[in-house]
């Protein structure tokens, strides 16, 4: 009972996907989780936040109906407890589903805090199943999947009310009337978008010269335009100097890109400046594993996601770039590691072909290289950009946005596709295949896109690159 083929530490997306695939391949698996299986994504991240953003989209739709389409509707109020109840029901049903999958697969889930005692041995404290058993041994390997937590600022300790992280914002008892969001990455942008939809006055501060700075520059430009159009104040190249806690909020001083010092008062300061790996309780040194200076566990072999210690693998948010810290990338990493441990041939994760999505309004979705990245890597490129409003369905939605394709010059393979606009999170799958399969614009141009649709703009962009431009000359 104490020995398994594989021990997985952490039951988030990377951990439970490793466990499920390893069990399906006939391996005996122990999954150790100190909280709830599903991890950050299911309980404090992807799923609850996207449920809330869907509610925000409904509120925005009512405003659009009234202001644009003559539908005389208004939002009387947002029943926050009712919204929270629906969100939590979605999370709970997903949680039960993950637990059922693990049980059906024969994965033994042990609830407790795991500490490595060697490269193949783990001690679990506080296990609620078989409490007399504390030591577990793995025949084939141990998988580290303990995830990450929000990064905080030393001078601004979150109190869950006036200064909050993305985790705290999910579980706030009320909606704020004003929010200062610190950090213009995907998480910060999504929360800025949500709170604006719910009627808050929102200021978004990003230290880099543009928001979502890891995306293509045109994505940042179009997203900024869309957020400002909605009334969000976006300050880039700006830094928080200090913040004073008030009885009912915060008073912050921000140095703008022009060197001016502005005072911003808000009911809530939301710190969204990234996430840090959770490794401090693992005792990595007992297994001979040394994290880097940022706390990441760096694989010695990225094709197997195996550390310098044979049999110790790592998935999810513990990985540094080029891993993306995204749930769907973690799924792919879990599959790779499980198959590696089972002795099954498995292709390494192609991170360039993993889509990236920001679920704000407007949304962004990208896959592959940005134009700047492609040029920096020595590619001669052809680039075509088409506004979504150049197609009829884009005019119907009226939110602006664009399609941008970066391809090797002369009709070569597609290197990157970048989208901004409504529903582009559902449009990126086609481009994921285009980039992942090394397709060329001419390959895509042979296929007919439905009219009128938003995805028609994607087809038109490829048509033009292939020398067959129709509506775009």
Buried (B, 14 or more C-beta within 10 A) or exposed (E): EEBBBBBBBBBBBBBBBBBBBBBBBEBBBBBBBBBBBBBBBBBBBBBBBBBBBEBBBEBBBEBBBBEEEEEEEEBEEBEBEEBBEBBBEBBEEBBEEBBEBBEEBBBBBBBBBBBBBBBBBBBBEEBEEEEEEBEBBBBBBBBBBBBBBBEBBEEBEBEEBBBBBBBBBBEBEEBBBBBBBBBBBBBBBBBBBBBBBBBBBBBBBBBBEBBBBBBBBBBBBBBBBBBEEBEBBBBBBBBBEEBEBEEEBBBBBBBBEEEEEBEBBBBBBBBBBEBBBBBEEBBBEBBBBEBEEEBBBBBEEBEBBBBEBBBBBBBBBBBBEEBBBBBBBBBBBBBBBBBBBBEEEBEBBEBBBBBBBBBBBBBBBBBBBBBEBBBEEEBEBBBBBBBBBBBEBBEEBEBBBBBBBBBBEEBBBBBBBBBBBBBBBEBBEBBBEBBBEEBBBBBBBEEEBEEEBBBBBBBBBBBBBBEEBEEBE
